[in-house]
Amino acid sequence: MRPMSFALAMVMAPISIQASAGTPPNTETAPPVAGCDPIAIGPVYDVSIEVTSRLECFQLVTPDDPGRPKLDVNFAGFHADELHDVSLVRVDPDSSTHAIATDSSTDAFRVVQAIGPPSTRWLILVGRTTSGTVSQFQLQATVAYDGDRYEPNDTIAKASVLRGNQRIEANLDNAADADHYLIIPRADQKQTIVEFDTAAGVTAKLIDGVDQTHMLQAGRPIRMDSSHPIFLSVSGIGAIDAGARYSLRTRDPNAFAVVSRIHSNERISHLAPGFGLSVPGGANAARSLEVEATVFEGDGKTTVGAGQRVAFHAYDVEKSNSWLLTSTEIVTNDDGIARATLAIGACKGGVRGPVRMHTPSNRPEYWDISYNPESIVLAMLPGNEQRLQPTQYWIPFQHVCKEAYRGYRP
């Protein structure tokens, strides 16, 4: 467990977490905290820790607006040789306190952030280990709305982690916002492909483990050596709209898709001759198919996460010839599985029959059936296509071309 910061430790004794005199109880927002100076959201304050003091405390309340506002507290002007500890503490309606973000360093500029409900009281604590000099700095609190699920990640120290195969959608809160990510692929993964897509005005920069910088361009994937950590920073260029959206995709170049299930719900006779079966009725004889593919990373064991595009292709096949029936693209769910319905339609080649088949009942019904017994469904990853030869990537089915009912026979 991380040790308690000295600013946070000091607040427990000298600052009383209780209502100021004459403050009515409030069930929605914690009462004001005695000993903390109130500040507003927006203005820049010139403040200081005085000669005899080791701690300053400020407090504010986030607006009573719908949603979960993100509070950004920016500090500037600390002396570079002085250690300052800044903390952001949430005060709940029952006056209990919760340390949400801390930064203890000698940096001149700091950012601490938190996401919480509206109408929440926050304490901003600025401490130092020794007294005896005046420590001057600037302080500003801002609020942004519609933060994505990866916030707060406006500093490298709070970078959101992306895995080897993942697609996310996020947004910039405002023109000054910057989002940071750390890409961590599998230990045995040698390369990572990173893709970026966005509207105009948003830029992405990659910094690899040997401090090489690479600019990402929308729609143009870049292949990175993943033997070192990879940091990624997304920010705005000039004036952009709040909530400017972007997407990031990390993927293993050796990932592959396996067709894991194929089924038909069509109400057809199921009398088409099976694959070498002694009785008629192939299990997957169909004119439309429910298909499922599982996508694995290069180790063949780890499934990818949500957002990986998978292309399904259905073919009529006869020896070395093939005829494309239909194609579609679906993205994987959180389990790395993609599901689709393929309307494969009429046969395009490799047709057998018509073959006369009958039900094994008294007064059997007779059908004339034409079909292709060698049709296949194939799953591929766009940009990482697999050839048709590896049998684990596709599953055969019997494509029923036409069924004609011939009635009873005595």
LUMKOLSE-72109 format. One line per 4 residues: their letters; for each residue y negated, x negated, z negated of N, C-alpha, C. Coordinates in steps of 0.2 Angstrom, whole numbers, plus 2048, in hexadecimal, padded with zeros to 3 digits. Layout:
# residues N
a> Y,X,Z,Y,X,Z,Y,X,Z  ... .
END
This chain:
# residues 410
mrpm> 806,7FC,800,800,800,800,7FA,7FC,800  7F5,7FE,804,7EF,7FA,804,7EB,7FA,7FE  7E8,7F4,7FB,7E5,7F5,7F5,7DE,7F9,7F6  7DC,7FC,7F0,7D6,800,7F0,7D0,7FC,7F1 .
sfal> 7CC,7FE,7F6,7C6,7FA,7F7,7C1,7F9,7F1  7BD,7F4,7F0,7B9,7F3,7EA,7B4,7F9,7EA  7B1,7FB,7F0,7AD,800,7F0,7B0,807,7ED  7B6,808,7EF,7B9,80E,7ED,7BB,80E,7E6 .
amvm> 7BD,808,7E3,7BF,807,7DC,7B9,808,7D8  7B3,806,7DA,7AD,806,7D6,7AB,80D,7D5  7AC,811,7DB,7A9,818,7DB,7AD,81D,7D5  7B3,81B,7D3,7B6,81F,7CF,7B3,81F,7C8 .
apis> 7B0,819,7C6,7AD,819,7BF,7A5,81B,7BF  7A1,817,7C3,79A,818,7C3,797,81F,7C6  79B,821,7CB,799,827,7CE,79D,82D,7CC  79A,832,7C9,79E,838,7C6,79F,83D,7CC .
iqas> 7A5,83F,7CD,7A6,844,7D2,7A6,84B,7CF  7A0,84D,7CE,79F,854,7CB,799,857,7CE  798,85D,7CD,792,861,7D0,78C,85F,7CC  786,85E,7D0,780,85D,7CE,77D,863,7CA .
agtp> 778,862,7C5,776,867,7C1,773,86D,7C5  775,873,7C4,772,879,7C7,776,87A,7CE  77B,877,7D0,77E,878,7D6,784,87D,7D5  783,883,7D9,788,888,7D8,78F,886,7DB .
pnte> 794,888,7D9,79B,887,7DB,79B,889,7E3  79F,885,7E7,7A0,887,7EE,7A8,886,7EF  7AB,88B,7F1,7B2,88B,7F3,7B4,887,7F9  7AE,887,7FE,7B0,884,804,7AE,87C,805 .
tapp> 7A9,87A,801,7A7,873,801,7A6,871,7FA  7A8,86A,7F9,7A8,867,7F3,7A0,867,7F1  79F,868,7EA,798,867,7E8,795,860,7E9  78F,860,7E9,78C,859,7E9,78E,854,7E4 .
vagc> 78E,84E,7E5,791,849,7E1,78B,845,7DE  78B,845,7D7,785,842,7D4,785,83A,7D5  77F,837,7D6,77F,830,7D7,780,82E,7DE  781,833,7E3,781,831,7EA,77B,834,7EE .
dpia> 778,830,7F2,772,832,7F5,774,837,7FB  771,83C,7FC,772,841,802,76F,83E,808  773,83E,80E,770,83C,814,772,842,819  76E,842,81F,76F,847,824,773,843,82A .
igpv> 777,847,82E,77A,845,834,775,844,839  775,83E,83C,771,83D,842,76C,837,841  767,838,83C,762,833,83B,765,82C,839  761,827,83B,763,820,839,75F,81E,833 .
ydvs> 763,81C,82D,760,81A,827,75F,813,826  75A,810,824,759,809,821,75A,80A,81A  760,807,818,762,807,811,763,800,80E  765,7FF,808,766,7F9,805,76A,7FA,7FE .
ievt> 76E,7F4,7FC,771,7F4,7F6,76C,7EF,7F2  769,7F2,7EC,764,7EE,7E9,767,7E8,7E5  763,7E4,7E2,764,7DE,7DF,76A,7DF,7D9  769,7E4,7D5,76D,7E5,7D0,773,7E9,7D1 .
srle> 774,7EB,7D7,779,7F0,7D9,77F,7ED,7DD  785,7EF,7DC,78A,7ED,7E1,78D,7F3,7E5  78A,7F9,7E4,78D,7FE,7E8,787,804,7E9  787,806,7EF,783,80C,7F1,788,811,7F4 .
cfql> 786,818,7F2,789,81E,7F4,785,823,7F8  787,825,7FD,784,82A,801,788,830,802  786,836,803,78A,83C,804,787,840,80A  78B,844,80D,789,849,812,78F,84E,813 .
vtpd> 78D,853,816,792,859,817,792,85A,81F  798,85A,822,798,85C,829,797,863,82A  794,864,830,792,86B,832,797,870,831  795,877,830,79A,87C,830,79B,87F,837 .
dpgr> 79E,87B,83B,79F,87D,842,7A7,87E,843  7A9,882,848,7B0,882,849,7B3,87B,84B  7B9,87A,84A,7BC,874,84C,7BD,86F,847  7BF,869,848,7C0,864,844,7BB,85E,846 .
pkld> 7B5,85E,843,7B1,859,845,7B3,852,843  7B1,84D,848,7B3,846,846,7AC,843,844  7AD,840,83E,7A7,83D,83B,7A7,835,83C  7A2,833,83F,7A1,82B,841,79B,829,83C .
vnfa> 79D,824,838,797,821,834,797,819,837  791,818,839,78F,811,83C,78B,80D,837  78C,807,836,789,802,832,786,7FD,837  780,7FA,836,77E,7F5,839,779,7F1,835 .
gfha> 778,7EA,836,774,7E6,833,776,7E2,82D  77D,7E3,82B,77F,7DF,826,77E,7D8,827  77D,7D4,822,77D,7CC,822,784,7CA,824  784,7C6,829,78B,7C4,82C,78F,7C0,827 .
delh> 78B,7BD,822,78F,7B9,81D,791,7BD,816  78F,7C3,816,791,7C7,810,797,7CC,811  79B,7CC,80C,7A1,7D1,80D,79E,7D7,80A  79F,7DC,80E,79D,7E3,80C,7A3,7E8,80E .
dvsl> 7A4,7EC,809,7AA,7F1,809,7A7,7F8,80A  7A9,7FB,810,7A6,802,811,7AC,807,811  7AB,80C,80E,7B1,811,80E,7AE,818,80F  7B2,81C,812,7B1,823,813,7B6,828,80F .
vrvd> 7B3,82C,80B,7B7,82F,806,7B6,837,807  7BB,83B,808,7BB,842,808,7BB,845,801  7B6,84A,800,7B7,84D,7F9,7B9,855,7FB  7BE,857,7F8,7C1,85D,7F9,7BD,862,7F5 .
pdss> 7BE,869,7F6,7BA,86E,7F2,7BC,86D,7EA  7C2,86B,7E9,7C4,86A,7E2,7C1,864,7DF  7BD,860,7E2,7BA,85A,7E0,7BE,854,7E0  7C5,855,7E3,7C9,84F,7E4,7C7,84B,7EA .
thai> 7C8,844,7E9,7C5,840,7EE,7CB,83C,7F2  7CA,83B,7F8,7CF,838,7FC,7CC,833,801  7CE,82C,800,7CB,827,804,7CE,828,80B  7CA,828,810,7CD,829,817,7CC,823,81B .
atds> 7C7,820,81B,7C6,81A,81F,7C2,814,81B  7C4,80E,81C,7C1,808,818,7C0,803,81D  7BB,7FE,81C,7BA,7F8,820,7B7,7F3,81B  7BB,7EE,81A,7B9,7E8,816,7B9,7E2,81A .
stda> 7B2,7E0,81C,7B2,7DA,820,7AB,7D7,81F  7AA,7D2,823,7A3,7CF,823,79F,7D0,82A  7A2,7D5,82E,79F,7D7,834,798,7DA,833  793,7D9,837,78D,7DC,837,78D,7E3,839 .
frvv> 791,7E5,83D,792,7EC,840,798,7EF,83E  798,7F5,83B,79F,7F9,839,79F,800,83C  7A4,803,83C,7A5,80A,83E,7AB,80C,839  7AA,811,836,7AF,815,832,7AF,81C,834 .
qaig> 7B5,81F,835,7B6,826,838,7BB,82A,834  7BA,830,835,7BF,835,832,7BF,83C,836  7C4,83F,836,7C4,846,839,7C6,84B,833  7C3,850,833,7C4,855,82D,7C1,85C,82F .
ppst> 7C2,861,82A,7C0,867,82C,7B8,868,82B  7B5,86D,82E,7AE,86E,82D,7AC,86F,826  7A6,86E,825,7A3,86F,81E,7A6,86B,819  7A8,865,81A,7AB,860,816,7A6,85B,813 .
rwli> 7A6,85A,80C,7A2,855,809,7A5,84E,80A  7A1,849,80C,7A4,842,80D,79F,83E,809  7A2,839,806,79F,833,803,79F,82D,807  79A,829,808,799,823,80B,798,81E,806 .
lvgr> 79C,819,805,79C,814,7FF,79B,80D,803  796,80A,800,795,803,803,794,7FE,7FD  799,7FA,7FC,79A,7F6,7F6,79A,7EE,7F8  799,7EA,7F3,799,7E3,7F4,79C,7E0,7EE .
ttsg> 79E,7DA,7EE,7A2,7D7,7E8,79D,7D4,7E3  797,7D2,7E5,792,7CF,7E1,78B,7D2,7E1  787,7D1,7DC,780,7D4,7DD,77B,7CE,7DD  775,7CF,7DC,770,7CA,7DC,76B,7C9,7E2 .
tvsq> 76D,7CC,7E7,768,7CC,7ED,768,7D3,7F0  763,7D4,7F4,762,7DB,7F7,766,7DB,7FE  76A,7DF,7FF,76E,7E0,805,76C,7E6,809  769,7E4,80F,766,7EA,813,76A,7EB,819 .
fqlq> 76A,7F1,81B,76E,7F3,821,76C,7FA,823  76F,7FC,829,76D,803,82C,773,807,82C  772,80D,82B,778,812,82A,776,818,82E  77B,81B,832,77B,821,836,781,824,836 .
atva> 781,82B,835,787,82F,836,786,834,83C  78B,834,840,78B,839,845,792,83D,845  791,843,848,797,847,849,799,849,850  79F,848,852,7A1,84A,859,7A6,850,858 .
ydgd> 7A7,854,85D,7AC,85A,85D,7B1,859,863  7B6,85D,862,7BB,85D,867,7BF,856,868  7BF,852,862,7C3,84C,863,7CA,84D,864  7CD,848,868,7D4,849,86A,7D9,847,864 .
ryep> 7DF,848,865,7E4,847,860,7E5,83F,85E  7E2,83B,862,7E3,834,861,7DD,831,85D  7D8,835,85B,7D2,833,857,7D4,833,850  7D1,82F,84C,7CB,82A,84E,7CE,823,850 .
ndti> 7CC,821,856,7CE,81B,859,7C9,817,85C  7C3,818,859,7BD,815,85C,7BC,80D,85B  7C0,80A,857,7C0,803,856,7C7,800,857  7C8,7FA,859,7CE,7F6,85A,7D2,7F7,854 .
akas> 7CF,7F6,84E,7D3,7F6,848,7D7,7FD,847  7D4,802,84A,7D8,809,849,7DA,80B,850  7DD,807,854,7DF,808,85B,7E5,80D,85A  7E6,812,85F,7EB,816,85F,7F1,812,863 .
vlrg> 7F7,813,861,7FD,810,864,800,814,869  801,811,86F,804,814,875,80B,810,876  810,814,877,817,810,878,818,80F,87F  81E,80C,881,820,80A,887,820,80F,88D .
nqri> 821,815,88B,821,81B,890,81D,821,88D  817,822,88F,813,827,88C,80E,829,890  80C,82F,890,806,832,894,802,836,88F  7FB,834,88E,7F7,838,88A,7F1,83A,88E .
eanl> 7EE,840,88B,7E7,842,88D,7E3,842,887  7DD,83F,888,7D8,83E,883,7D1,83F,885  7CC,83E,881,7C5,83F,884,7C0,83B,87F  7BB,83A,882,7B5,836,87F,7B1,83B,87C .
dnaa> 7AF,83A,875,7AB,83F,872,7A4,83F,874  7A1,839,876,79A,839,879,799,833,87D  793,832,87F,792,82C,884,793,825,880  792,825,879,793,81F,876,79A,81E,873 .
dadh> 79F,823,874,7A5,822,871,7AA,81D,875  7AE,81A,871,7B3,815,874,7BA,817,871  7BF,817,875,7C6,818,872,7CA,812,873  7CE,810,86E,7D2,80A,86F,7D9,80C,86E .
ylii> 7DD,808,871,7E5,809,871,7E8,802,871  7EE,802,86E,7F2,7FC,86D,7F9,7FF,871  7FB,7FB,876,801,7FD,87A,807,7F9,877  80C,7FC,874,812,7F8,871,818,7FB,875 .
prad> 81A,7F7,87A,821,7F9,87D,827,7F7,879  82D,7F9,87C,833,7F6,879,833,7EF,878  837,7EC,873,837,7E5,872,83A,7E1,878  83E,7E4,87C,841,7E1,882,83E,7E3,888 .
qkqt> 838,7E6,888,835,7E8,88E,830,7E3,890  831,7E0,896,82D,7DA,898,826,7DC,89C  826,7E2,89F,820,7E4,8A2,81E,7EB,8A1  818,7ED,8A1,816,7F4,8A0,811,7F6,8A6 .
ivef> 812,7FC,8A8,80D,7FE,8AD,808,803,8AA  802,802,8AB,7FD,806,8A8,7F9,80A,8AD  7F8,810,8AC,7F4,814,8B1,7EF,818,8AD  7E9,819,8B1,7E3,81C,8AE,7E0,821,8B3 .
dtaa> 7DE,827,8B1,7DB,82C,8B5,7D6,82F,8B1  7D0,830,8B5,7CA,833,8B1,7C5,835,8B7  7C0,839,8B4,7BA,83B,8B8,7B6,835,8B8  7B1,835,8BD,7AC,830,8BD,7A8,82F,8B6 .
gvta> 7A6,829,8B5,7A3,827,8AF,7A7,825,8A9  7AD,824,8AA,7B2,822,8A4,7B5,81B,8A7  7B6,816,8A3,7B9,810,8A5,7BE,80E,8A0  7C3,80A,8A2,7C8,808,89E,7C9,800,89F .
klid> 7CA,7FD,899,7CB,7F5,899,7D1,7F3,895  7D5,7EF,898,7DB,7EC,895,7DA,7E5,893  7DC,7E4,88D,7DC,7DD,88A,7E3,7DB,888  7E6,7D6,88C,7ED,7D4,88A,7ED,7CF,885 .
gvdq> 7F3,7CD,883,7F4,7C8,87D,7F1,7C1,87E  7EF,7BF,884,7EC,7B9,885,7E5,7B9,887  7E2,7BF,885,7DB,7C1,886,7D8,7C1,88D  7DD,7C3,891,7DB,7C4,898,7D9,7CC,899 .
thml> 7D3,7CD,89C,7D0,7D4,89C,7D2,7D6,8A3  7D4,7DD,8A4,7D5,7E0,8AA,7D2,7E7,8AA  7CE,7E9,8AF,7CB,7EF,8B0,7D0,7F4,8B3  7D1,7FA,8B0,7D5,7FF,8B3,7D1,803,8B8 .
qagr> 7D4,805,8BE,7D0,809,8C2,7D4,810,8C3  7D1,815,8C3,7D5,81C,8C3,7D9,81C,8C9  7DF,81E,8C8,7E4,81F,8CD,7E7,819,8CF  7E6,813,8CC,7E9,80D,8CF,7EC,809,8C9 .
pirm> 7F3,80A,8C8,7F7,807,8C3,7F6,800,8C3  7F7,7FD,8BD,7F7,7F5,8BC,7FD,7F3,8B8  800,7EE,8BA,806,7EC,8B7,805,7E6,8B2  807,7E6,8AC,805,7E1,8A7,80B,7DE,8A4 .
dssh> 80A,7D8,8A2,80F,7D4,89E,80F,7D7,897  814,7DA,895,814,7DD,88E,818,7D9,889  818,7D2,88A,81B,7CE,885,816,7CC,880  80F,7CE,881,80A,7CE,87C,807,7D5,87B .
pifl> 803,7D5,875,800,7DC,874,7FB,7DD,879  7FA,7E4,87B,7F5,7E6,880,7F1,7EB,87D  7EA,7E9,87D,7E5,7EE,87A,7E2,7F1,880  7E0,7F8,87F,7DD,7FB,884,7D7,7FF,881 .
svsg> 7D1,7FE,885,7CB,802,882,7C8,806,888  7C6,80C,886,7C4,811,88B,7BD,813,888  7B8,813,88D,7B1,814,88B,7AD,817,891  7A7,81A,88F,7A3,81D,894,79E,818,898 .
igai> 79C,819,89E,797,815,8A1,791,81A,8A2  78C,818,89F,786,81C,89F,786,822,89C  783,827,89F,783,82E,89C,789,832,89E  78D,834,89A,793,838,89B,793,83F,897 .
daga> 796,844,899,797,84A,895,79B,849,88F  799,84C,889,79E,84C,884,7A4,84F,885  7AA,84C,883,7B0,84F,885,7B3,84D,88B  7B0,847,88E,7B2,845,895,7BA,843,894 .
rysl> 7BE,846,898,7C5,845,897,7C8,83F,89C  7CE,83C,899,7D1,837,89D,7D8,838,89B  7DD,834,89F,7E4,834,89E,7E6,82D,89E  7EB,82B,89A,7EE,824,89A,7F5,825,89B .
rtrd> 7F8,821,89E,800,821,89F,802,81A,89F  807,819,89A,80B,812,89A,812,814,89C  815,80F,89F,81C,810,8A1,81F,80A,8A3  826,80A,8A2,82A,805,8A3,82C,805,8AA .
pnaf> 82B,7FF,8AE,82C,7FF,8B5,834,800,8B7  838,7FF,8B1,83F,800,8B3,842,806,8B0  83D,80B,8AE,840,812,8AC,843,815,8B2  848,81A,8B0,84B,81D,8B6,84D,824,8B3 .
avvs> 84E,829,8B8,850,830,8B6,857,831,8B8  85B,835,8B4,862,837,8B5,862,83F,8B5  865,842,8BA,866,849,8BA,86B,84A,8B5  869,84E,8B0,86E,84F,8AA,871,856,8AA .
rihs> 86E,85B,8AE,871,862,8AE,86F,865,8B4  873,869,8B6,872,86D,8BC,876,874,8BC  873,879,8BD,876,880,8BC,872,885,8C0  876,88A,8C2,874,890,8C6,875,896,8C2 .
neri> 870,89A,8C2,870,8A1,8BF,871,8A6,8C4  872,8A4,8CB,872,8AA,8D0,878,8AE,8CF  878,8B4,8D1,87D,8B9,8D1,881,8B8,8D8  884,8B3,8D9,888,8B2,8E0,88F,8B3,8DE .
shla> 894,8B3,8E3,89B,8B4,8E2,89F,8AF,8DE  89C,8A8,8DE,8A0,8A3,8DB,8A6,8A2,8DE  8A7,8A4,8E5,8AE,8A3,8E8,8AE,89D,8ED  8A8,899,8ED,8A8,893,8F2,8AD,88E,8EF .
pgfg> 8B1,88B,8F4,8B6,886,8F2,8B3,881,8ED  8B7,87F,8E8,8B4,87A,8E3,8B5,873,8E6  8B3,86E,8E2,8B4,867,8E3,8BB,865,8E2  8C0,866,8E6,8C7,864,8E5,8CA,868,8E0 .
lsvp> 8C8,86E,8DF,8CB,873,8DA,8D0,877,8DD  8D5,879,8D9,8DB,87D,8DC,8D9,884,8DC  8D3,886,8D9,8D1,88D,8D9,8CA,88D,8DC  8C8,892,8DF,8C1,892,8E2,8BC,893,8DD .
ggan> 8B6,892,8DF,8B0,893,8DA,8AD,88C,8D7  8A9,889,8DB,8A6,883,8D8,8A1,884,8D3  8A0,880,8CE,89C,882,8C8,895,882,8CA  893,87E,8CF,88B,87E,8D0,88A,881,8D7 .
aars> 88E,885,8DA,88D,888,8E0,886,88D,8E0  881,88C,8E4,87B,88F,8E3,876,88F,8E9  871,893,8E9,86C,893,8ED,865,891,8EA  865,891,8E3,860,88F,8DF,863,88C,8D9 .
leve> 85F,887,8D6,862,883,8D1,85D,882,8CB  860,882,8C5,85C,880,8BF,85F,878,8BE  85A,874,8BE,85C,86D,8BD,858,869,8B7  85B,864,8B5,858,861,8AF,859,859,8B0 .
atvf> 854,855,8AE,855,84E,8AF,853,84B,8A8  856,846,8A6,854,842,8A0,851,83B,8A3  84C,839,8A0,849,832,8A2,849,82D,89D  84C,828,89F,84D,822,89A,849,81C,89C .
egdg> 847,818,897,844,812,898,849,80D,89A  847,807,89C,84B,802,89F,851,800,89B  852,801,895,858,800,891,85D,805,892  85C,80A,895,861,810,897,863,814,891 .
kttv> 85F,813,88B,861,816,885,85B,81A,882  855,817,882,84F,81A,880,84C,81F,885  84B,825,882,848,82A,887,840,82A,887  83D,82B,88C,836,82B,88C,833,831,889 .
gagq> 82D,830,888,829,836,885,827,83B,88A  822,83F,888,81F,844,88C,81B,841,891  81A,845,897,816,844,89C,818,83F,8A2  81E,83D,8A2,821,839,8A7,823,83E,8AD .
rvaf> 820,83C,8B3,821,840,8B9,828,83F,8BC  82C,844,8BD,832,844,8C0,833,848,8C7  835,845,8CC,836,848,8D2,83D,84A,8D3  83E,851,8D4,845,853,8D6,845,854,8DE .
hayd> 84B,852,8E1,84C,853,8E8,853,856,8E9  853,85B,8ED,85A,85E,8EE,85C,85D,8F6  862,85B,8F7,864,859,8FE,86A,85D,900  86B,85F,906,871,860,909,874,859,90C .
veks> 87A,857,90B,87D,851,90D,883,852,910  884,84E,915,88A,84D,919,88B,846,91B  890,842,918,891,83B,919,88B,837,919  888,834,91E,882,830,91E,87C,834,91F .
nswl> 87D,83B,921,877,83F,923,874,843,91C  86E,844,91C,86B,848,917,865,84C,919  864,852,916,85F,857,918,85B,859,912  855,858,911,851,859,90B,850,861,90B .
ltst> 852,864,905,852,86B,904,84B,86D,901  849,869,8FB,843,86B,8F8,842,865,8F3  83C,865,8F1,839,85F,8EC,834,863,8E7  834,860,8E1,82F,862,8DC,82E,85D,8D7 .
eivt> 828,85C,8D4,827,858,8CF,825,85B,8C8  828,859,8C3,828,85C,8BC,827,856,8B7  823,857,8B2,822,852,8AD,827,853,8A7  829,84E,8A4,82D,84E,89E,82A,851,898 .
nddg> 82E,854,894,82C,857,88D,82C,851,888  82B,853,882,82B,84D,87C,832,84A,87C  837,84D,87E,83E,84A,87E,840,846,884  83B,845,889,83C,841,88F,840,845,894 .
iara> 840,84C,893,844,850,898,840,854,89C  841,854,8A3,83E,859,8A8,842,85E,8AA  840,864,8AB,844,86A,8AD,840,86D,8B3  844,870,8B8,841,873,8BD,846,878,8C0 .
tlai> 843,87D,8C4,847,881,8C8,846,880,8CF  84C,87E,8D3,84B,87C,8DA,84E,882,8DE  849,885,8E2,84B,88A,8E7,84D,886,8EE  854,885,8EE,856,881,8F3,857,884,8FA .
gack> 857,88B,8FA,857,88F,900,85D,88E,905  85C,88F,90B,861,88E,910,864,887,911  86A,887,914,86D,881,915,86A,87E,91B  869,877,91B,866,873,921,86B,86F,924 .
ggvr> 871,86E,922,876,869,925,87C,869,921  881,866,924,888,865,920,88B,86B,91F  88A,870,923,88D,877,921,894,877,922  898,87A,91E,89F,87B,91F,8A1,883,91F .
gpvr> 8A5,885,923,8A7,88C,924,8A4,88F,92A  8A4,896,929,8A6,89A,924,8AE,89A,922  8AF,89A,91B,8B5,899,918,8B7,8A0,915  8BD,8A3,916,8BE,8AA,914,8C1,8A9,90D .
mhtp> 8BE,8AC,908,8C1,8AB,901,8C2,8B2,8FE  8C6,8B3,8F9,8C7,8B9,8F6,8C8,8B9,8EE  8C6,8BE,8EB,8C7,8BE,8E4,8CE,8BF,8E2  8D0,8BC,8DC,8D7,8BC,8DA,8D9,8C2,8D6 .
snrp> 8D8,8C8,8D9,8D9,8CE,8D5,8DD,8D3,8DA  8DF,8D8,8D7,8E3,8DD,8DB,8DD,8E0,8E0  8E0,8E2,8E6,8DB,8E4,8EB,8D5,8DF,8EC  8D7,8D9,8ED,8D2,8D3,8ED,8CC,8D5,8F2 .
eywd> 8C6,8D3,8F0,8C0,8D3,8F4,8C0,8CD,8F8  8BE,8CD,8FF,8BD,8C7,903,8B6,8C6,905  8B5,8BF,905,8AE,8BD,907,8AF,8B7,90C  8AA,8B7,910,8A9,8B1,915,8A3,8AD,912 .
isyn> 8A5,8A7,911,8A0,8A2,90E,89F,89C,912  899,89A,913,897,894,916,893,890,911  894,88A,910,891,886,90B,891,87E,90D  88D,87A,909,88E,873,909,890,871,902 .
pesi> 896,86E,902,899,86C,8FC,897,865,8F9  892,861,8FD,890,85B,8FB,888,85A,8FA  885,860,8F9,87E,85F,8F7,87D,85C,8F1  877,859,8F0,875,856,8EA,86E,857,8E7 .
vlam> 86D,856,8E1,866,856,8DE,865,84F,8DB  85F,84C,8DD,85E,846,8DB,857,846,8D7  857,842,8D1,850,841,8CD,84E,83A,8CE  847,839,8CF,844,833,8D0,83E,833,8CC .
lpgn> 83B,82D,8CB,835,82C,8C8,830,82A,8CD  82B,82E,8CF,826,82C,8D4,823,825,8D2  823,820,8D7,821,81A,8D7,826,815,8D4  82C,818,8D2,831,814,8D0,838,816,8D2 .
eqrl> 838,818,8D9,83E,81B,8DC,844,817,8DC  849,81B,8DB,850,819,8DB,854,81B,8E1  858,816,8E3,85C,818,8E9,862,81D,8E8  865,820,8ED,86A,825,8EC,870,822,8EA .
qptq> 871,81C,8EB,878,819,8E9,87B,81A,8E2  876,819,8DD,879,819,8D6,87B,820,8D4  881,822,8D3,883,829,8D3,880,82C,8CC  87E,828,8C7,87C,82B,8C1,875,82F,8C2 .
ywip> 871,82D,8C8,86B,830,8C9,86B,837,8CC  871,839,8CE,871,840,8D1,877,844,8D0  877,84A,8D1,87D,84E,8D0,87E,852,8D6  885,853,8D8,886,857,8DE,887,85F,8DC .
fqhv> 886,863,8E1,887,86A,8E0,889,86D,8E7  88B,873,8E7,88E,877,8ED,888,87B,8EF  885,87A,8F5,880,87E,8F7,883,884,8FB  882,88A,8F8,885,890,8FC,880,892,901 .
ckea> 882,892,908,87D,893,90D,87D,89B,90F  883,89E,90F,883,8A5,910,88A,8A8,90E  889,8AE,90B,88F,8B2,909,88F,8B8,90C  895,8BA,90F,895,8C1,912,89B,8C4,90F .
yrgy> 89A,8CA,90C,89F,8CE,909,8A3,8D2,90E  8AA,8D1,90E,8AE,8D4,913,8B2,8DA,911  8B1,8DC,90A,8B5,8E2,908,8BC,8E1,905  8BF,8E6,904,8C6,8E6,902,8CB,8E4,907 .
rp> 8D1,8E2,906,8D7,8E1,90A,8DD,8E4,907  8E0,8E8,90A,8E6,8EB,908,8EC,8E6,906 .
END
